[in-house]
Amino acid sequence: QVQLVESGGGLVQPGGSLRLSCAASGIIFSANAMGWYRQPPGKERELVAGISRYGFTNYRDSVKGRFTISRDNAKNTVYLQMNSLKPEDTAVYYCNYGGKGVNDYRYWGQGTQVTVSS
């Protein structure tokens, strides 16, 4: 049974930083691409960053240079380091696996809320 548990969110001022974690179980973690997604209030869920099984990364344009995705296969965990946070980064953040399109997933974890506000 697949389980994805996101953590690390919170309230932060603009310009601040947060590090999100996602612990995965029930999958062969090292064999899967992993991704971070977010759903801003009143908007569709979107891909934020992805990392292949080989460590290749990709980012949506609005977070390039500010966010860094990484993975620790020994811990079955994927991370998202978020720096220089902006109010528009406010969203519920989720992780998922397999590199599918955002609308192709049937399972999502509970997510972690990130609020950027002064």
C-alpha positions in Angstrom: 0.0 0.0 0.0 1.4 3.3 -1.1 1.8 6.0 1.5 3.2 9.5 1.0 3.6 11.7 4.1 4.5 15.3 3.5 5.8 17.6 6.3 7.7 20.8 6.9 5.2 23.4 5.9 4.3 26.4 8.0 3.9 30.2 8.1 6.9 32.2 6.9 7.5 35.8 6.0 8.3 36.8 2.4 12.0 36.1 1.7 12.1 33.3 4.2 12.9 29.6 3.7 11.3 26.3 4.4 12.4 22.7 3.8 9.7 20.2 2.9 10.1 16.5 3.3 8.1 13.6 1.8 8.5 10.1 3.2 7.4 7.4 0.8 6.5 3.8 1.5 5.0 1.0 -0.5 7.0 1.8 -3.6 10.5 1.0 -4.9 11.6 4.5 -4.2 15.0 4.4 -5.9 13.3 3.2 -9.2 10.9 6.1 -9.4 11.0 9.7 -10.4 9.6 11.9 -7.7 7.9 15.2 -7.9 6.6 18.1 -5.7 3.3 19.6 -6.6 1.2 22.4 -5.1 -2.3 23.7 -5.1 -2.7 27.4 -4.5 -6.0 28.6 -3.0 -8.7 28.4 -5.6 -6.4 27.1 -8.3 -5.5 23.9 -10.0 -2.8 21.6 -8.7 0.5 22.2 -10.6 4.0 20.6 -10.8 6.6 22.5 -8.9 9.7 20.4 -9.4 10.7 16.9 -10.4 13.7 14.6 -9.9 14.4 11.5 -11.9 15.6 8.2 -10.5 19.1 9.3 -11.8 18.9 12.7 -10.1 18.1 14.9 -13.0 15.9 17.8 -12.0 13.4 20.1 -13.5 11.5 23.1 -12.2 8.6 25.3 -13.1 9.9 28.7 -14.3 8.5 30.7 -11.3 10.6 28.7 -8.8 13.8 28.3 -10.7 16.8 29.6 -8.7 14.8 29.6 -5.5 13.7 26.0 -5.0 15.8 22.9 -4.9 14.5 19.3 -5.1 16.7 16.5 -3.8 16.2 12.9 -2.8 17.7 10.4 -0.3 17.1 6.9 -1.6 18.4 5.4 1.7 15.6 7.2 3.6 12.9 6.9 0.9 12.5 10.6 1.2 12.3 13.5 -1.3 13.0 17.1 -0.2 12.1 20.6 -1.4 14.3 23.4 -0.2 12.4 26.6 -0.7 14.3 29.9 -0.4 13.3 33.5 -1.1 9.6 32.6 -0.6 7.0 34.9 -2.1 3.3 35.3 -1.2 2.4 33.6 -4.5 4.1 30.4 -3.3 1.3 30.0 -0.7 -0.3 26.6 -1.4 -0.7 23.1 -0.1 2.3 21.1 -1.2 2.2 17.5 -2.2 4.7 14.9 -3.5 4.0 12.0 -5.8 6.0 9.4 -7.7 6.3 8.1 -11.2 6.5 11.3 -13.2 2.9 11.3 -14.4 0.8 14.2 -15.4 -0.8 16.0 -12.4 -4.3 14.8 -13.4 -3.2 11.2 -13.8 -2.6 10.4 -10.2 -5.4 8.7 -8.2 -3.6 8.8 -4.9 -2.3 11.9 -3.0 -1.0 12.3 0.5 -2.5 14.8 2.9 -0.1 17.5 1.8 1.6 20.2 3.9 0.4 23.9 4.0 2.8 26.6 3.1 1.7 30.2 3.8 3.9 33.1 2.9 2.7 36.3 4.5 3.9 39.2 6.5 
